[in-house]
Amino acid sequence: MALVRSLLGAKKILSRSISGTTPKGFLAVYVGEDQVQKKRYIVPVSYLSQPSFQALLSKSEEVFGFDHPMGGLTIPCPEDTFINVTSGLKGR
């Protein structure tokens, strides 16, 4: 039951964005292991200071360095892993 609540809370903070706009205080990240099928998510910038999100960023740095193929921050992990990590973070 706690997992369901945390996932529902994550969906309120973490939103998949198809449009190209990113609200102030948020950043767009591309998530997925497949080079072709990456999904765009909008996350609060406050996530950048969270150790678990920094671990995702470290993985991104290992794989891409500063050359991200999507033109934005790309996190090379399964989508469900990304959601599990971010569902435990506090937005804003």
C-alpha positions in Angstrom: 0.0 0.0 0.0 2.9 2.4 0.8 4.4 1.7 -2.6 1.1 2.6 -4.3 0.9 5.9 -2.3 4.5 6.8 -3.1 4.0 6.1 -6.8 0.9 8.2 -6.9 2.8 11.0 -5.2 5.6 10.7 -7.7 3.2 11.1 -10.5 2.0 14.4 -9.1 5.6 15.8 -8.9 7.1 13.9 -11.8 5.3 14.5 -15.0 6.0 13.1 -18.5 6.0 16.0 -20.9 5.5 15.7 -24.6 5.5 19.5 -25.2 8.8 21.3 -25.4 8.1 23.7 -22.5 9.7 23.4 -19.1 8.3 25.5 -16.2 10.6 27.6 -14.1 12.1 25.6 -11.3 12.1 22.4 -13.2 14.3 20.6 -15.8 13.7 18.2 -18.6 15.4 14.8 -18.5 15.3 12.0 -21.1 15.0 8.5 -19.5 15.5 5.1 -21.0 18.1 2.5 -22.1 17.0 2.3 -25.7 18.8 4.9 -27.9 15.7 5.5 -30.0 12.9 5.3 -27.4 13.6 7.8 -24.6 10.8 9.5 -22.6 11.0 13.1 -21.6 10.2 13.9 -17.9 10.0 17.2 -16.1 11.5 17.1 -12.6 12.0 19.8 -9.9 15.5 21.3 -9.8 15.6 20.4 -6.1 16.2 16.8 -7.2 19.7 17.8 -8.2 20.8 18.0 -4.6 19.4 14.6 -3.6 22.0 11.7 -3.3 19.8 9.1 -5.1 19.2 11.5 -8.1 22.9 12.3 -8.1 23.6 8.6 -8.5 21.5 8.7 -11.7 23.4 11.7 -12.8 26.7 9.9 -12.2 25.6 7.0 -14.4 24.7 9.5 -17.1 28.1 11.1 -16.9 29.8 7.7 -17.2 27.8 6.9 -20.3 27.6 10.2 -22.1 30.0 12.6 -20.5 28.8 16.0 -21.6 27.6 14.8 -25.0 23.9 13.9 -24.6 22.4 12.5 -27.7 18.9 14.0 -27.0 20.2 17.5 -26.7 19.2 17.5 -23.1 20.1 15.6 -19.9 19.8 11.9 -20.7 19.6 9.3 -17.9 20.4 5.8 -19.2 18.3 3.6 -16.9 15.0 1.8 -17.2 12.0 4.0 -16.8 10.7 2.1 -13.8 14.0 2.5 -12.0 13.9 6.3 -12.6 10.3 6.4 -11.2 11.3 4.3 -8.2 14.2 6.6 -7.4 12.3 9.8 -7.9 9.2 8.6 -6.1 11.1 8.8 -2.8 12.3 12.3 -3.3 10.6 15.5 -2.1 9.8 18.0 -4.8 10.5 21.7 -4.2 
